[in-house]
Amino acid sequence: MKKIFLDKRVWRDSRHNWVSFESDPKLKVTKKNIYSRCVPCISNLYQQLQAEKEEIELKEAYHCWKVVAVLKDKEECLEVLREYEENFLGDHYVKGKFGSSLTTKTTKVLMFHIEDEEERDRILKELRTCVEKVSHDSKVFYQRACTNLYYDLLGDWREWKEITEIKNPDVRPALIERIKKLLYWEKEE
């Protein structure tokens, strides 16, 4: 039987409050995706913002999904992962993370990263089953993976197309600065 492996940061406080998980003990796909998918995708957005485009070509961002469960705490995240591993992992390969971007948040999210709509729908159904066993009042849903970067600029992800018109150009300067910091292109003072 396959297993879900956790990033070693699960056993200490993570600097970013996130812990990655994957079917591979070395988290190879997660690490590879950072440099082969995420950084090029974010760089693509940055370049289009710099060029003052009126539309954004989403490329990889259009095909990235996350299936999310909002849970009470880290322990519930671990329990849902255990349920998923025991009941649904089988021959499937999974990757994702759990935690929160804000240390003040009382809840944690568990999210699976996915690049295929059929797999997204399967994991959504399976995750709902696991969450129901652990926490009856938790919310489970999916959305495009980079909504935190694109939402203010493009609006609701349900309306995005592969090339989407910018709805709020006023956020361009702040988003450019945010991406610079995200990619470490500019040192924080």
N, C-alpha and C positions, 0 to 999 in steps of 0.2 A: 504494500500500500504506500502511495506517495504521502509526503508530509509537507506541512507548511513551516518554513523556517523564518525566524525572526531576526532582525538586525540586532546585534549585540547591545545596542543602546536601550533595549527594552528593560534591561536590568539596572540602568542608571538614568538619571535625568538627561534627556536629550536637549541639546542646545536649542533646537528648533521645535521641540515638543512633538516631534513625529517619530514613529518607529516604522521602518519598512518591513514587509514580509514578502515571501516568494517561495515557489516550489523548489528553488535551488538554494542549497545552504550558503552559497557565496553571493547570492542575490545578483547573479550575472546579468540577467535581462534588465533589471532595474538600473544597475550601474551603466550598462551599455546604452539604454534609452536616454539617460541624462544627456549624454554627449552626441548620440546619433539621431535623437528625435527632439528632445526638449530644448536644448541650447540652440540648434538650428531654427526651430520653430519660433522661439522667442526673439532670436536675432532677425528673423524674417519680419516679424511684426515691428521691431525697432527700426529696421531699414525703411519699411513702408511709411512709418510715422515720420521719420526724418525727411523722406521725400515728399511729405505733405500730400500723400495720395488721398483721394476722396472715397476710395473703396479699399477694403483690405482683402487680399487673397489669403484665405485661411490655411491652405495646404494641410499639413499634419494635424493642425488644431481641429479641422473639420471632421477628422476621423478618429479622434481620441475621446474616450468616454470614461466616466467614473460612475460606479454603482456604489451608493453611499448608505450607511446605516448610522443614524444619530443615536448614540448610546450614553449611558449614565457615566461611565468611567473606564479606565484602562482595563480593569478586571472584566467588565462586560465585553469589551472588545476581544480580549483573549478567549473568553468563553464562547463567543460567537465563532471565532476562528477555529476553536476546537470542534465545535458542532459541524462546521463546514468541512473540516478535514475528515472527520469520521463519517459523514453522511454523503458528501458530494464530490470530494476532490477526485477520487478515482484516478483516471488517466489524464485529467485536465491539468493544465499549467496555470497557476494564478500568481498575481503580483499586486501589490498595493501598499497601503500604509494606514496607520491609525494614530490618532492624537488630536491636537488642536493647534491652530496658529496663535491663539490667544491664551496665555496662562490664566487669565481671569475667567475663562469659560468654565461653567460647571459641567458641561457635557463633552464627550469625545466623539469623533467620527471615525468610522471604519470605512475605508474606501478601496475598492478593487479598480485597478487601472486596466482599460480594455481598448482595443483598436478595431473591434469587429461588432457590428450591431446584433448579429445572431448570438454571439457569446455574451454580449451585454444583457440581452433578454433572458438567456438561460441563467446567468449569475444573479440577476435581479430576482427571479422566481426562487432560486435556491437560497439566496441570502434572506429573503423574507421568511422562508420556512425556518431557518436557523435562528433568526432574531425572535420569532414568535415563541420559541422554546426558552429563550433567555430573558426577554423583556417585552411584555405585551404592548406597552405604550410607545415603543420606539418607531421612528419614521424611517422608511426605506424608500429610496428613489434613485433615479439616474439623471445625469446631465452631461453636457459636454465638459471635457476635462479642464479647460483653461478659462472658464467663465470668470474667475477672479481677475484675470488680466483684460479680458475682452468686453465684459458686461457694460461698463460705463461708456465705452467707445461705441459698441455695436448694438446694445440693447439685449433683449431677451434671446437666449441661445436657440429657442425653438423657431425663431424667425431667421436664423443665419442661413446663408447659402455659401457655396464654396468661395464666391466673391461677394462680399457684403458691404453695402454702403455704410459709411460712418454716419452714425446718428447724432453724436455729440462731439464735434471737433474741438470744443473748448477743453476737453480733458487731455488733449494731445501732449502739451508740455509736461503736465504732472505724470502722465504715463511714461513718457520718454525718460524722465528722471527715475521713476520707479524701476524701469527695466534696466537702466544703467546700474543701479544699486544691486538689483537681482543678479545680474551677470558679472558683478564686481568690476565693471568697466570704469567705475569712478569710486574712489575711496570715500568712505563716510567720514565726515569731520567730527 
